[in-house]
Amino acid sequence: MSILDDDGLCAIDWGRADHLIELALNEDLDMTGDATTLSVVPEYAESRAVLLCKEKEMIVAGLPIAERVFRLVDPVLEFDARVEEGELCHYGDILAVIKGPARGILTAERTALNFLQRLCGVATTSYRYAKELEGYKTVVLDTRKTTPGYRNLEKYAVAVGGATNHRIGLYDRIMIKDNHRELAALEGDGAIARAVERARKAYPSLEIEVEADCLDEVAQAAEAGVEYIMLDNMDNETMKKAVEIVAGRSKLEASGGITLERLKSIGEIGVDFVSSGALTHSVKAADISLDIEVEK
């Protein structure tokens, strides 16, 4: 089954997600379960709990994952999402209501919040980056700098936040980076052209991107006919020259040293994409709480 939706963006791969949820619950419960809840909370206790946004502004992502956690802990629990994925929420907004056995709610609480807070943080950061480039043709991309095991979910959250997914892994695009070029150069001059030719022959169905550190490499990559050229750690003036050199022959991606404050100036240059690992590797988890109400 494809993990891409009709727009080519990352959807939840439930096979991977369920495995990740199982690992998360196992590390929390081990073999004996929630000792505190089992010893303190009566088995018959029923509760209503609400998931609350505690951020001034937040994009929601991961409610289907949170629901899955609660239902795996106790299938009897009812999970009622009160907002949509991708919705902009504010402090005090109720994200979801959970009803049912209190033991199940408390046991699932932290694991569900860990997923939800992380994914909302990724979605919110992606939203802020994408919003900076509204009105420009430049599209914000994520990277492979993701939490090990979480790539599918983090890229899903990026898409929910309004940014766009770059390649999912090493298998779905040829990316000839600096180390590849250095090794290809051991055979002599023309490393970029040779690497592109070999990649085309080995994987004719895959698009090719070349990472360029200087304008000479930009020119070589364009001449080789690649679909994408990554402008790695270039200042704005150098990127402007790259746009002129390529003249539309390849799509251009700005990467390296990308900050929120720099995005508009990059958009004005006219590159097609800007990629940032910050969408996933250094986000702050969103502040979300679970408040429980005992039904008397």
C-alpha positions in Angstrom: 0.0 0.0 0.0 1.3 3.5 -0.9 2.0 5.9 1.9 1.4 8.8 -0.4 -2.0 10.4 -0.8 -3.5 11.6 -4.1 -1.3 14.8 -3.9 1.9 12.8 -3.4 2.1 13.8 0.3 2.8 11.5 3.1 -0.3 9.7 4.6 -0.3 7.7 7.8 1.2 4.2 7.2 -0.8 2.3 9.8 1.4 -0.7 9.6 4.4 1.3 10.8 2.3 3.5 13.1 0.8 0.5 14.9 4.2 -1.0 15.4 5.5 2.3 16.8 2.5 2.6 19.1 3.1 -1.0 20.3 6.7 -0.2 21.1 5.7 3.0 22.9 3.1 1.2 25.1 5.5 -1.7 25.8 8.2 0.6 27.1 5.7 2.3 29.4 3.8 -0.8 30.6 6.4 -3.6 30.4 4.9 -6.9 31.6 3.0 -5.7 34.7 1.1 -2.6 33.4 0.2 0.7 35.0 1.0 -0.1 38.7 -0.2 3.3 40.0 -3.6 3.2 38.2 -4.2 -0.4 38.9 -3.6 0.0 42.6 -5.3 3.4 43.1 -8.2 3.7 40.6 -11.3 1.5 41.2 -12.0 -0.9 38.3 -15.6 0.4 38.0 -14.6 4.1 37.7 -15.9 5.9 34.6 -14.4 9.2 33.4 -14.6 11.9 30.8 -11.4 13.5 29.8 -10.6 16.4 27.4 -7.4 17.1 25.4 -6.7 20.8 25.6 -4.6 23.1 23.5 -2.3 25.1 25.8 -0.5 27.0 23.0 -1.3 30.5 21.8 -1.4 29.1 18.3 -1.1 25.5 17.1 -1.8 23.3 14.1 -3.4 20.0 15.0 -1.8 16.8 13.7 -1.9 13.3 15.1 -5.4 12.9 16.5 -5.9 9.6 14.7 -2.7 8.3 16.3 -3.9 9.5 19.8 -7.3 7.8 19.2 -5.5 4.6 18.2 -3.4 4.6 21.4 -6.5 4.9 23.6 -8.4 2.2 21.7 -5.5 -0.2 21.8 -5.2 0.3 25.6 -9.0 -0.2 26.0 -11.3 -0.8 23.0 -14.3 0.3 25.1 -13.0 3.9 25.2 -14.9 6.5 23.1 -12.7 9.1 21.3 -14.5 12.1 19.9 -12.3 14.5 18.0 -13.6 18.1 18.2 -11.3 19.6 15.6 -9.9 18.5 12.2 -6.4 17.5 11.3 -4.6 20.7 10.0 -7.0 23.0 11.9 -5.5 26.1 13.6 -6.3 26.0 17.3 -5.7 28.4 20.2 -5.3 28.3 24.0 -8.2 26.5 25.7 -9.6 24.8 22.6 -10.8 21.3 23.2 -9.1 18.9 20.7 -10.9 15.7 21.7 -13.1 14.2 24.4 -12.4 10.7 25.7 -15.1 8.8 27.7 -15.0 5.4 29.3 -13.1 3.4 32.0 -10.8 5.7 33.9 -8.1 3.1 34.1 -7.8 3.0 30.3 -7.7 6.8 30.0 -4.9 7.2 32.6 -2.9 4.3 31.2 -3.0 5.6 27.6 -2.6 9.3 28.6 1.2 9.8 28.3 1.8 7.7 25.3 -1.1 9.4 23.4 0.2 12.9 24.5 3.8 12.1 23.5 2.7 11.3 19.9 0.2 14.2 19.7 2.5 16.8 21.2 5.4 15.9 18.9 3.3 15.8 15.7 1.5 19.0 16.5 4.9 20.6 17.1 6.1 19.5 13.6 2.8 20.6 12.0 2.9 24.0 13.6 6.5 24.6 12.6 5.7 23.6 9.1 2.7 25.9 9.0 4.9 28.9 10.1 7.5 28.1 7.4 4.9 27.7 4.6 3.1 30.8 5.7 6.2 32.9 5.2 6.3 32.0 1.6 2.6 32.7 0.8 2.5 34.6 -2.5 5.8 33.2 -3.8 6.3 30.2 -6.1 8.8 28.7 -3.7 7.6 25.6 -1.9 8.8 24.5 1.6 10.2 21.0 1.8 11.1 18.7 4.7 14.2 16.5 4.8 15.2 13.0 6.0 16.4 14.5 9.3 13.7 12.8 11.2 13.4 10.9 14.5 14.4 7.3 13.8 11.2 5.3 13.3 9.0 8.3 13.2 9.7 9.4 9.6 6.3 8.5 8.2 4.5 10.3 11.1 6.7 13.3 11.0 6.4 13.7 7.3 2.7 13.3 7.6 2.6 16.1 10.2 4.7 18.3 7.8 2.1 17.8 5.1 -0.8 18.5 7.6 1.0 21.7 8.5 1.0 22.9 4.9 4.5 22.2 3.8 5.6 19.6 1.3 7.4 16.3 1.5 10.8 15.8 -0.1 11.8 12.2 -0.8 10.6 9.7 1.8 13.8 7.7 1.9 16.8 6.5 0.0 14.6 4.5 -2.4 12.3 7.0 -4.0 14.7 9.5 -5.6 18.3 9.6 -6.7 20.2 12.2 -4.6 23.8 12.7 -5.7 25.4 14.5 -2.7 28.9 15.7 -2.0 30.2 12.4 -0.8 28.8 10.6 -3.8 30.5 13.2 -6.1 33.8 12.8 -4.3 33.8 9.0 -4.8 32.7 9.3 -8.4 35.6 11.7 -9.0 38.1 9.0 -8.1 37.6 7.8 -11.7 38.5 11.2 -13.1 36.9 14.3 -14.4 33.2 14.6 -15.3 32.1 13.0 -12.0 28.6 14.6 -12.0 27.8 13.7 -15.6 29.1 10.2 -15.0 27.1 9.7 -11.8 23.9 11.0 -13.5 24.4 8.7 -16.5 24.9 5.6 -14.2 21.9 6.5 -12.1 19.6 6.9 -15.1 20.7 3.5 -16.4 20.3 1.8 -13.0 17.0 3.4 -12.0 15.3 4.8 -15.1 12.0 5.5 -13.3 13.5 7.7 -10.6 14.0 11.5 -10.7 17.6 12.7 -10.1 18.8 15.5 -7.9 22.4 16.8 -7.6 23.7 18.7 -4.6 25.8 21.6 -5.8 28.3 23.5 -3.6 29.3 26.1 -6.3 28.1 27.6 -9.5 30.4 25.3 -11.6 28.6 22.3 -10.2 25.3 23.9 -10.8 26.2 24.3 -14.5 27.4 20.7 -14.7 24.2 19.4 -13.2 22.0 21.4 -15.5 24.0 20.2 -18.5 23.5 16.6 -17.3 19.8 17.1 -17.5 18.8 16.4 -13.9 15.3 17.2 -12.6 16.5 19.0 -9.5 19.6 20.8 -8.3 20.1 21.5 -4.6 21.9 24.8 -3.9 23.8 23.8 -0.8 24.6 26.6 1.7 24.7 29.3 -0.9 24.1 33.0 -0.1 21.3 34.8 -1.8 23.6 36.5 -4.4 25.0 33.1 -5.5 21.6 31.6 -5.7 20.5 34.4 -8.0 23.3 33.6 -10.4 22.3 29.9 -10.2 18.8 30.8 -11.3 20.3 32.6 -14.3 22.7 29.7 -15.2 20.0 27.0 -15.0 17.4 29.1 -16.9 14.6 26.7 -16.1 16.3 23.5 -17.2 16.1 22.1 -13.7 14.1 22.8 -10.6 16.2 24.6 -7.9 16.2 23.8 -4.2 17.8 26.1 -1.6 19.1 24.1 1.3 21.4 24.7 4.3 21.3 27.7 6.7 17.6 28.1 6.1 15.9 30.1 8.8 12.3 31.4 9.2 13.6 35.0 8.9 15.4 34.2 5.6 12.5 32.6 3.8 11.0 35.7 2.1 14.3 36.8 0.7 14.8 33.4 -0.8 11.3 33.4 -2.2 12.1 36.7 -4.0 15.0 34.9 -5.8 12.7 32.6 -7.6 14.0 29.2 -6.6 11.4 26.4 -6.8 11.9 24.9 -3.4 13.5 25.5 0.0 14.2 22.6 2.3 14.8 22.7 6.0 15.6 20.0 8.5 14.2 22.3 11.2 10.7 21.2 10.3 11.4 17.9 12.0 14.8 17.8 13.8 14.5 20.7 16.2 10.8 21.4 16.8 9.4 22.0 20.3 6.7 19.7 21.3 3.3 21.4 21.5 1.8 22.0 25.0 -1.3 19.9 25.3 -2.9 18.6 28.4 -5.3 15.9 29.3 -7.8 16.9 32.0 -9.9 14.2 33.5 -13.4 14.5 35.0 -14.8 11.8 37.2 -18.4 10.8 36.5 -20.2 10.7 39.9 
